[in-house]
Amino acid sequence: MKRAADTASKAQARRAGLHDPRPTMRLLRLWPDESHFDFMRFRRVTFPLSAVMSVVTVLLFVTVGLNFGIDFKGGTLVELQAKPGQTADVAEIRHTANGFGFGETEVQELGGQGQVLVRFPLQPGEQGQTAVMQKAHAAFDAQYDFRRTETVGPRVSGELVQSGTIGVVLSVLAVLLYLWFRFERELALGAIVGTLHDIVLTVGIFIITRIEFNMTSIAAILTIVGYSLNETVVVFDRTRELMRRYKTIPVVELLNLSINSTMSRTVMTSLSTTLSLVALVLFGGEAIKGFAVVMLCGVMICTYSAIFVSTPALIYIGLRLSGAKASQRESGLPQAAE
């Protein structure tokens, strides 16, 4: 009787245009829901590795330095395009440009389509910059078209260096202050360690690849800081939630549970961002290729850092579950049962 009534009600619902609210298809999961992978066991390798990479980056920054672009160094930048039927000879262009007597000239081929970028060092006064362009036109007009010419004087480049440095420092300090007030002391320190780690290794990408560091590079660094902050906050929010729920669980097990429970979201975010950046690297053109490459490396660094640096740092900082109990009592929240 009851089965017949259920069948009749379902048939009536179908005739009325209603659907069964229960889902009939499982949503895509890039990470198992009930995963118990032990991420914390890798901390004895990842922590020393990250420390070594950070120290090496600082040493390279002091000894080698960044490949500053014309925005910061000043000088004259000329983009040449080989005329139809002609090919771009980078070695010949470099030899000819160095023969002008203006100092060491940087020559870089763009994309292999006959495009060449020539950077002349900063010359004193407007007459010096004018002399650079006169000699460049006299030497290259026969075989190349001048597609772009940029000149930045010493005053402008100095102001850009000062403004860019102040902007980056203030932005990083604002992020660190946000993390300090956003979390309890131990969680805030772990988040700060992860954010600084990401900034240092991102600068290391610029040093190792010799990608030109200009105003666009500052935008890339600030974007990576925001991405790092987002990744860390997601994991640490879950950590704080689990601290309030479980009172006797070991810290290592708690941190593993935090990462596993947010891993599906982390994989989805990182994968979608990586695919977009790979498309920019391959098809975005030379103008934004450097920015896209740094962002791609930065996303990988931030994802690695959130799992293997900032979260394990809580173990060495000395995360205590009793801190969560105290904050819970002070806030008046109901305590979960053991």
C-alpha positions in Angstrom: 0.0 0.0 0.0 2.7 2.5 1.0 4.9 1.6 -2.0 2.0 2.2 -4.3 1.3 5.5 -2.7 4.9 6.6 -3.1 4.9 5.6 -6.8 1.7 7.5 -7.4 3.1 10.6 -5.7 6.2 10.5 -7.8 4.2 10.1 -11.0 2.0 13.0 -9.9 5.2 15.1 -9.3 6.6 14.3 -12.7 3.3 15.3 -14.3 3.4 18.6 -12.4 6.9 19.4 -13.7 8.6 18.8 -10.3 12.0 17.1 -10.0 13.6 15.1 -7.2 15.7 17.6 -5.2 18.3 14.9 -4.5 21.5 15.2 -6.6 21.9 12.5 -9.3 25.5 13.4 -10.3 28.5 13.5 -8.1 30.5 16.8 -8.3 34.0 16.7 -9.6 36.6 16.3 -6.9 40.3 16.7 -7.6 41.2 15.5 -4.1 39.5 12.7 -2.1 37.1 13.9 0.5 38.3 11.5 3.2 42.0 11.8 2.6 44.4 11.3 5.5 47.7 12.0 3.8 50.5 12.8 6.2 51.9 16.2 4.9 53.7 17.0 8.1 56.1 14.1 7.7 57.8 16.1 4.9 58.6 19.1 7.2 62.0 17.8 8.1 62.9 18.1 4.4 60.9 21.1 3.2 61.8 23.4 6.1 65.6 23.1 5.6 65.1 23.2 1.8 63.1 26.5 2.0 65.6 28.0 4.5 68.5 27.2 2.1 66.7 28.6 -0.9 65.9 31.8 1.0 69.5 32.3 2.2 70.8 31.6 -1.4 68.3 34.2 -2.8 69.4 36.8 -0.3 73.1 36.2 -1.2 72.3 36.4 -4.9 70.4 39.6 -4.3 73.4 41.1 -2.6 76.1 39.8 -5.0 74.3 39.5 -8.4 71.3 41.8 -8.0 68.2 42.3 -10.1 68.2 42.9 -13.8 66.7 46.4 -13.5 64.8 47.6 -16.6 64.9 51.1 -18.1 62.2 52.2 -15.6 64.7 52.0 -12.8 68.1 52.4 -14.5 67.2 55.1 -17.0 68.5 55.2 -20.5 67.1 54.6 -24.0 65.2 51.5 -25.2 64.8 50.9 -28.9 62.7 48.0 -30.4 63.8 47.1 -33.9 61.9 45.1 -36.5 63.8 43.5 -39.5 62.5 44.8 -42.8 60.9 42.3 -45.2 63.5 40.0 -46.7 66.0 40.8 -43.9 66.9 38.8 -40.8 67.9 40.1 -37.4 71.5 39.5 -36.5 71.8 40.0 -32.7 75.5 39.6 -32.6 76.0 42.2 -35.3 73.6 44.6 -33.7 75.4 44.2 -30.3 78.8 44.8 -32.0 77.6 47.9 -33.8 75.9 49.4 -30.8 78.9 48.8 -28.5 81.0 50.7 -31.1 79.0 53.9 -30.5 81.0 54.6 -27.4 78.0 54.9 -25.0 79.0 51.9 -22.8 77.8 48.3 -22.6 74.6 47.9 -24.6 72.1 45.1 -24.0 70.6 43.4 -27.1 67.8 40.8 -26.8 65.9 39.0 -29.5 62.1 39.0 -29.1 60.1 35.9 -30.2 62.4 35.0 -33.2 60.3 37.0 -35.7 63.0 39.5 -36.5 62.3 41.7 -33.4 65.2 42.9 -31.4 65.2 45.0 -28.2 68.3 47.3 -27.7 68.9 49.1 -24.4 71.5 51.9 -24.4 72.9 53.1 -21.0 71.9 56.4 -19.5 73.8 59.3 -21.1 74.3 62.8 -19.4 71.9 65.5 -20.6 69.4 65.7 -23.4 72.2 66.0 -26.0 73.6 62.6 -24.9 70.2 60.9 -25.4 69.8 62.7 -28.8 73.2 61.4 -29.9 72.2 57.9 -29.1 69.2 58.1 -31.3 71.0 59.8 -34.1 73.7 57.1 -34.2 71.1 54.3 -33.9 69.1 55.6 -36.9 72.3 56.1 -39.0 73.4 52.5 -38.3 70.1 50.5 -38.4 67.7 52.4 -40.7 68.7 50.5 -43.7 67.8 47.0 -42.4 65.4 47.7 -39.5 62.2 49.6 -38.7 62.1 51.5 -35.4 58.9 50.2 -33.8 59.3 51.7 -30.3 61.6 54.2 -28.6 61.6 55.0 -24.9 63.8 57.3 -23.0 63.9 57.6 -19.2 66.1 60.2 -17.5 67.9 59.9 -14.2 65.4 61.9 -12.2 62.4 60.0 -13.4 64.1 56.6 -12.8 65.2 57.7 -9.3 61.6 58.7 -8.5 60.3 55.4 -9.8 62.8 53.4 -7.7 61.8 55.4 -4.6 58.0 55.2 -5.2 58.2 51.5 -6.1 60.2 50.6 -3.0 57.9 52.5 -0.7 54.8 51.0 -2.3 56.1 47.4 -1.9 57.3 48.0 1.7 54.0 49.6 2.8 51.9 46.9 1.1 53.9 44.1 2.8 53.7 45.8 6.2 49.9 46.2 5.8 49.6 42.5 4.9 51.7 41.5 7.9 49.6 43.7 10.3 46.4 42.2 8.9 47.8 38.7 9.6 48.8 39.7 13.1 45.3 40.9 14.0 43.5 38.3 11.9 44.8 35.2 13.8 46.0 34.2 17.2 49.7 34.8 17.9 51.0 31.4 16.8 48.9 31.3 13.6 49.8 34.9 12.8 53.5 34.1 13.1 53.1 31.1 10.8 51.3 33.2 8.2 54.0 35.9 8.4 56.7 33.3 7.9 54.9 31.9 4.8 54.3 35.3 3.3 57.9 36.4 3.7 59.1 33.1 2.3 57.0 33.6 -0.8 58.3 37.2 -1.4 61.9 36.1 -1.1 61.6 33.2 -3.5 59.7 35.3 -6.0 62.5 37.8 -6.0 64.8 34.8 -6.5 62.9 34.0 -9.7 63.8 37.4 -11.0 67.5 37.0 -10.1 67.9 33.5 -11.6 65.9 34.0 -14.8 67.3 37.5 -15.3 63.8 38.7 -16.2 63.8 42.5 -16.4 62.6 44.0 -13.2 60.4 47.0 -13.9 57.2 48.6 -12.7 55.2 45.6 -14.0 57.4 43.3 -11.8 56.2 45.3 -8.7 52.6 44.5 -9.7 53.6 40.8 -10.0 55.1 40.8 -6.5 52.1 42.5 -5.0 49.7 40.1 -6.8 51.7 37.1 -5.4 51.5 38.6 -1.9 47.8 38.7 -2.2 47.6 35.1 -3.6 49.9 33.9 -0.7 47.7 35.6 1.8 44.6 33.9 0.3 46.1 30.5 0.4 47.3 30.8 4.0 44.1 32.3 5.3 42.0 29.4 3.9 44.2 26.7 5.6 44.6 28.6 8.9 40.8 29.4 9.2 40.2 25.6 9.0 43.0 25.1 11.5 41.4 27.5 14.0 38.0 25.9 13.4 39.3 22.4 14.1 41.2 23.7 17.2 37.8 24.7 18.7 36.2 21.4 17.7 38.8 19.0 18.9 40.5 19.5 22.3 42.8 16.5 22.7 43.9 15.8 19.1 47.8 16.0 18.6 49.0 19.1 16.8 50.5 17.2 13.9 47.3 15.3 13.3 45.3 18.6 13.6 47.4 20.3 10.9 47.2 17.3 8.6 43.5 17.3 9.0 43.4 21.1 8.2 45.4 20.6 4.9 43.5 17.5 3.8 40.1 19.2 4.4 41.0 22.2 2.3 43.1 20.4 -0.3 40.3 20.1 -2.9 39.8 23.8 -2.9 43.6 24.4 -3.0 44.1 22.1 -6.0 41.1 23.6 -7.9 42.3 27.2 -7.3 46.0 26.5 -8.2 45.1 24.4 -11.3 42.7 27.0 -12.7 45.2 29.8 -12.1 48.1 27.8 -13.5 46.2 27.0 -16.7 45.4 30.7 -17.3 49.0 31.7 -16.7 50.3 29.0 -19.0 48.1 30.4 -21.7 49.5 33.9 -21.1 53.1 32.6 -21.3 52.5 30.7 -24.5 50.2 33.1 -26.4 50.3 36.4 -24.5 53.2 37.8 -26.4 56.6 39.2 -25.3 55.1 42.3 -23.7 53.6 40.3 -20.8 55.7 37.1 -21.0 58.0 38.1 -18.1 55.0 39.0 -15.9 53.2 35.7 -16.7 56.3 33.6 -16.0 56.9 35.2 -12.6 53.2 34.8 -11.7 53.3 31.2 -12.8 56.3 30.5 -10.6 54.7 32.5 -7.8 51.5 30.5 -7.8 53.5 27.3 -7.4 55.6 28.8 -4.6 52.5 30.0 -2.7 50.8 26.6 -3.0 53.9 24.8 -1.8 54.4 27.4 1.0 50.9 27.1 2.4 51.2 23.3 2.7 54.9 22.7 3.5 56.1 26.0 5.1 53.6 28.1 6.9 51.6 25.2 8.3 54.5 23.1 9.6 55.9 26.3 11.0 53.2 26.1 13.6 54.8 23.0 15.1 58.2 24.8 15.6 56.5 28.0 16.8 54.7 25.9 19.5 51.0 25.8 18.6 49.0 25.0 21.7 45.4 23.8 21.6 44.8 25.4 25.0 45.1 28.8 23.3 42.0 28.0 21.3 40.1 27.0 24.5 41.0 30.3 26.2 40.0 32.4 23.2 36.8 30.4 23.0 35.9 31.0 26.6 36.6 34.7 26.3 34.4 35.0 23.2 31.5 33.2 24.9 31.3 30.5 22.2 29.9 27.1 23.2 32.6 24.5 23.6 32.4 21.3 21.5 32.2 18.0 23.3 35.3 15.9 23.7 
